[in-house]
Amino acid sequence: MENRLICICGPTASGKTALSVALAQQLHTEIISADSMQLYREMDIGTAKPDMKERQGVPHHLFDVCEPGEAFSVARYVELADAAAQDILSRGMTPIVVGGTGLYMDALIECSVFSGDETDLTVREKYQRMAAEQGNQAVHDCLAKVDPAGAERLHPNNLKRVIRALEVYEQTGMTIDEFNRRNKRPEPKYDALKIGVCPSDREILYDRINRRVDLMLENGLLEETKRLVERGLLTGTAAQAIGYKELLGYLNGEQTLEECAELLKRRSRNYAKRQLTWLKRDDSIHWIYYNSGEELPFVLQETTKYLQNHGVQ
């Protein structure tokens, strides 16, 4: 089908990368990343970016497209990912979109982000500074003055979304509801077959996350973090990536490496919970749950069956 995408989603450490590579090899196609942190160069281990061996010769798009510390909006992601998808489709293949950033994946499918919606760090920093100095309620009060309906729905402590609504208003003059209505396509640009992968037991997922963190540290995560800090690159959005800021306590001599590792594991588990909450709201996702020891063979088999039933051979 024209403009069809295969979307592989799921929480961190659920096996998305291995499945997407195996599926791409099987279907002779290419992969588009939908991960907001794998966009950054020099941030490889901490973002779990698959290395060349893991990619197994499958072309990957939207890796390493900007510098750490560089502002990168959802609109810019959609622009680049849409171009990659159209290129792959023009060569007779069905793109596979894979990642844990549900916002990016949804935005690509809809192609609904206003093209002028570039991140204005001046606006964002103004309200972040206000929150730090005067409290979250002061920022929420600003939103209530210009967008009472939006403020009514958002708790003052949901600071990120409150600031986002203020950014939209200051950049476009529209409330967040009006902005979303105007920029929502009547129909999604892409017909997406969405497949979610996740262990059947939450404890299996948490064990996979813990083991991944241990492996990251063995593979040089501490050294990668130190390089980024020394070069002043761990700033802006990149600084929010789970996997780096948790190690700063050790580099600053404030915590042991073991304490930082446990912090990283805990935050990664909490992040996985948030990812699942986001994904579970989407009833168009076909979920494949696996038990410990089944992983790739079982998930690939079930994914193949699902795709074949929807006309993908």
Wavefront OBJ file of the C-alpha trace (Angstrom):
o trace
v 0.000 0.000 0.000
v 1.202 3.486 -0.850
v 2.652 5.403 2.111
v 2.657 2.398 4.433
v 4.999 2.188 7.413
v 5.824 -0.670 9.765
v 6.278 0.764 13.257
v 8.088 -1.178 15.987
v 7.554 0.315 19.422
v 7.934 -0.674 23.045
v 9.697 0.318 26.255
v 13.460 0.602 26.560
v 15.349 -2.729 26.527
v 12.332 -4.625 25.171
v 14.131 -5.932 22.081
v 13.014 -3.425 19.440
v 16.422 -3.120 17.790
v 16.996 -6.850 17.316
v 13.477 -7.326 15.949
v 13.686 -4.379 13.557
v 17.032 -5.509 12.118
v 15.862 -9.114 11.663
v 12.629 -7.910 10.072
v 14.440 -5.465 7.772
v 16.701 -8.278 6.569
v 13.688 -10.487 5.963
v 11.775 -7.803 4.045
v 14.861 -6.283 2.340
v 14.094 -2.801 3.581
v 15.564 0.024 5.679
v 15.053 1.428 9.175
v 14.148 4.930 10.364
v 14.927 5.715 14.006
v 12.254 7.381 16.140
v 14.460 7.979 19.155
v 14.927 11.559 20.312
v 18.407 10.909 21.746
v 19.920 8.687 19.053
v 19.772 11.757 16.816
v 22.881 13.079 18.553
v 26.428 12.375 17.416
v 28.941 11.078 19.969
v 26.127 9.830 22.214
v 26.266 6.152 21.380
v 26.552 3.937 24.441
v 24.240 5.949 26.689
v 21.464 6.092 24.077
v 21.775 2.359 23.249
v 22.417 3.276 19.626
v 23.068 0.015 17.739
v 26.642 -0.245 16.507
v 27.578 -1.379 12.988
v 27.706 -5.035 14.062
v 24.198 -4.863 15.520
v 22.872 -3.141 12.383
v 24.070 -6.142 10.325
v 24.333 -4.147 7.116
v 20.792 -2.760 7.290
v 20.713 0.968 6.385
v 19.541 3.123 9.305
v 18.245 6.688 8.987
v 18.033 9.504 11.573
v 21.096 8.505 13.570
v 23.807 11.126 14.199
v 22.082 14.060 12.522
v 22.923 16.799 15.041
v 25.494 17.795 17.630
v 24.982 17.358 21.379
v 23.628 20.614 22.763
v 22.022 21.546 19.441
v 18.303 22.398 19.550
v 16.274 19.835 17.617
v 12.489 20.133 17.355
v 9.840 17.533 16.596
v 9.096 19.502 13.421
v 12.683 19.045 12.256
v 12.481 15.325 13.010
v 9.299 14.992 10.941
v 10.913 16.858 8.049
v 13.925 14.520 7.953
v 12.064 11.295 8.748
v 9.349 12.017 6.181
v 12.014 12.610 3.517
v 13.704 9.316 4.444
v 10.383 7.440 4.351
v 9.484 8.857 0.946
v 12.911 7.914 -0.403
v 12.581 4.325 0.848
v 9.034 4.037 -0.516
v 10.150 5.398 -3.896
v 12.538 2.447 -4.132
v 9.713 -0.043 -3.661
v 10.299 -0.861 0.017
v 8.206 -0.479 3.167
v 10.113 1.560 5.785
v 10.433 0.221 9.321
v 10.202 2.948 11.961
v 11.587 1.910 15.335
v 12.023 3.704 18.634
v 10.851 4.467 22.115
v 9.888 8.117 21.567
v 6.164 7.789 20.924
v 5.801 11.507 20.253
v 8.223 11.316 17.324
v 6.617 8.208 15.849
v 3.113 9.670 16.090
v 4.261 12.973 14.590
v 5.794 11.187 11.595
v 2.667 9.111 10.968
v 0.435 12.180 11.150
v 2.945 14.628 9.612
v 0.910 17.085 11.662
v 3.557 19.285 13.258
v 3.341 22.899 12.148
v 6.368 23.531 9.932
v 7.156 26.785 11.717
v 7.104 25.123 15.116
v 10.813 25.357 15.802
v 11.988 25.258 19.373
v 12.426 28.760 20.793
v 14.921 28.259 23.592
v 14.562 31.893 24.680
v 10.897 31.360 25.559
v 11.543 28.001 27.171
v 14.456 29.234 29.257
v 12.462 32.269 30.409
v 9.765 30.079 31.932
v 12.209 27.493 33.252
v 14.016 30.307 35.042
v 10.712 31.645 36.384
v 9.843 28.190 37.744
v 13.227 27.902 39.438
v 12.983 31.350 41.016
v 9.251 31.717 41.718
v 7.867 28.175 41.595
v 5.768 26.199 39.113
v 2.576 28.011 40.120
v 3.928 31.309 38.763
v 4.405 29.740 35.324
v 0.958 28.143 35.494
v -0.536 31.560 36.327
v 1.002 32.957 33.123
v -0.712 30.220 31.118
v -4.032 30.832 32.877
v -3.977 34.464 31.685
v -3.638 33.591 27.985
v -5.132 30.082 27.805
v -7.552 29.439 30.692
v -8.866 26.189 29.188
v -5.373 24.796 28.737
v -4.377 25.825 32.247
v -7.491 24.187 33.681
v -6.414 20.810 32.259
v -2.755 21.013 33.268
v -1.488 20.683 36.821
v 1.129 23.311 37.780
v 3.633 20.519 38.430
v 3.275 19.259 34.854
v 5.788 21.982 34.065
v 6.991 20.665 30.714
v 3.508 20.715 29.194
v 2.637 24.050 30.801
v 5.749 25.594 29.244
v 4.964 23.893 25.930
v 1.530 25.550 25.877
v 3.140 28.928 26.599
v 5.693 28.357 23.831
v 2.898 27.666 21.348
v 1.020 30.794 22.410
v 4.062 33.080 22.228
v 5.159 31.703 18.849
v 1.774 31.426 17.124
v -0.729 33.474 19.130
v -2.893 30.345 19.414
v -3.972 28.356 22.436
v -2.668 24.795 22.534
v -6.131 23.430 21.591
v -6.473 25.778 18.618
v -2.925 24.981 17.518
v -3.598 21.237 17.648
v -6.886 21.589 15.745
v -5.340 23.649 12.960
v -2.342 21.409 12.541
v -4.092 18.057 12.736
v -4.377 16.396 9.326
v -7.882 15.084 8.469
v -6.201 11.728 7.870
v -2.715 10.519 8.820
v -0.232 10.814 5.973
v 0.942 7.244 6.524
v -0.878 3.963 6.906
v 1.004 2.547 9.878
v 1.078 -1.050 11.014
v 2.104 -0.664 14.650
v 3.670 -3.540 16.545
v 4.511 -3.291 20.233
v 7.011 -5.658 21.842
v 7.322 -6.236 25.564
v 8.076 -9.041 28.029
v 4.947 -10.655 29.461
v 6.217 -10.031 32.997
v 7.306 -6.581 34.197
v 10.118 -8.177 36.229
v 11.606 -9.653 33.040
v 11.701 -6.158 31.549
v 13.324 -4.722 34.664
v 15.944 -7.463 34.642
v 16.718 -6.689 30.985
v 17.070 -2.995 31.862
v 19.413 -3.740 34.767
v 21.574 -5.999 32.613
v 21.676 -3.404 29.842
v 22.955 -0.753 32.267
v 25.689 -3.117 33.491
v 26.687 -3.800 29.874
v 26.738 -0.081 29.038
v 29.143 0.544 31.901
v 31.331 -2.369 30.794
v 31.371 -0.949 27.257
v 32.579 2.507 28.308
v 29.563 4.621 29.276
v 31.537 6.397 31.999
v 34.306 7.322 29.547
v 31.750 8.511 26.966
v 30.066 10.700 29.592
v 33.402 12.129 30.714
v 34.330 13.051 27.115
v 31.012 14.838 26.591
v 31.349 16.761 29.862
v 34.973 17.751 29.219
v 34.066 19.105 25.778
v 31.047 20.988 27.119
v 28.677 19.010 24.904
v 26.310 17.682 27.551
v 23.894 20.622 27.396
v 20.349 21.386 26.256
v 18.101 18.466 25.335
v 21.065 16.095 25.186
v 21.705 16.683 28.883
v 18.282 15.205 29.659
v 19.180 11.811 28.201
v 18.936 9.063 30.790
v 22.351 7.454 30.926
v 24.577 10.483 31.293
v 23.346 12.838 34.009
v 23.157 9.904 36.437
v 26.940 9.517 36.259
v 27.737 13.144 37.008
v 27.665 12.454 40.748
v 30.570 10.051 40.336
v 32.520 12.374 38.040
v 32.013 15.192 40.555
v 33.201 12.994 43.426
v 29.828 13.118 45.182
v 28.719 9.477 44.771
v 30.235 6.055 44.229
v 29.975 4.441 40.818
v 27.735 1.757 42.327
v 25.328 4.425 43.620
v 25.223 6.091 40.212
v 24.637 2.748 38.493
v 21.689 1.998 40.787
v 20.286 5.481 40.105
v 20.578 4.886 36.368
v 18.815 1.529 36.652
v 15.985 3.027 38.694
v 15.462 5.957 36.335
v 15.569 3.630 33.324
v 12.881 1.434 34.890
v 10.737 4.497 35.604
v 11.251 5.684 32.028
v 10.050 2.301 30.759
v 6.880 2.726 32.833
v 6.255 6.142 31.264
v 6.839 4.751 27.776
v 4.303 1.992 28.377
v 1.770 4.506 29.694
v 2.163 6.556 26.489
v 1.953 3.525 24.203
v -0.957 1.832 25.965
v -3.211 4.773 25.148
v -2.953 3.789 21.459
v -5.354 0.952 20.721
v -4.033 0.591 17.162
v -0.839 -1.079 18.432
v -0.732 -4.868 18.042
v 1.136 -6.099 21.118
v 3.385 -9.154 21.132
v 4.354 -10.343 24.602
v 7.140 -12.835 25.144
v 8.482 -14.909 28.023
v 12.096 -15.054 29.150
v 14.155 -17.098 26.700
v 11.740 -16.629 23.767
v 12.664 -13.104 22.697
v 13.677 -12.736 19.055
v 12.632 -16.021 17.368
v 9.135 -15.921 18.855
v 8.610 -12.182 18.369
v 9.883 -12.273 14.768
v 7.577 -15.190 13.979
v 4.536 -13.452 15.478
v 5.413 -10.160 13.783
v 5.744 -11.889 10.417
v 2.325 -13.525 10.838
v 0.718 -10.211 11.710
v 2.287 -8.418 8.748
v 1.354 -11.192 6.323
v -2.255 -10.947 7.502
v -2.089 -7.264 6.555
v -0.608 -7.788 3.112
v 3.091 -7.361 3.873
v 5.181 -10.187 2.446
l 1 2 3 4 5 6 7 8 9 10 11 12 13 14 15 16 17 18 19 20 21 22 23 24 25 26 27 28 29 30 31 32 33 34 35 36 37 38 39 40 41 42 43 44 45 46 47 48 49 50 51 52 53 54 55 56 57 58 59 60 61 62 63 64 65 66 67 68 69 70 71 72 73 74 75 76 77 78 79 80 81 82 83 84 85 86 87 88 89 90 91 92 93 94 95 96 97 98 99 100 101 102 103 104 105 106 107 108 109 110 111 112 113 114 115 116 117 118 119 120 121 122 123 124 125 126 127 128 129 130 131 132 133 134 135 136 137 138 139 140 141 142 143 144 145 146 147 148 149 150 151 152 153 154 155 156 157 158 159 160 161 162 163 164 165 166 167 168 169 170 171 172 173 174 175 176 177 178 179 180 181 182 183 184 185 186 187 188 189 190 191 192 193 194 195 196 197 198 199 200 201 202 203 204 205 206 207 208 209 210 211 212 213 214 215 216 217 218 219 220 221 222 223 224 225 226 227 228 229 230 231 232 233 234 235 236 237 238 239 240 241 242 243 244 245 246 247 248 249 250 251 252 253 254 255 256 257 258 259 260 261 262 263 264 265 266 267 268 269 270 271 272 273 274 275 276 277 278 279 280 281 282 283 284 285 286 287 288 289 290 291 292 293 294 295 296 297 298 299 300 301 302 303 304 305 306 307 308 309 310 311 312 313
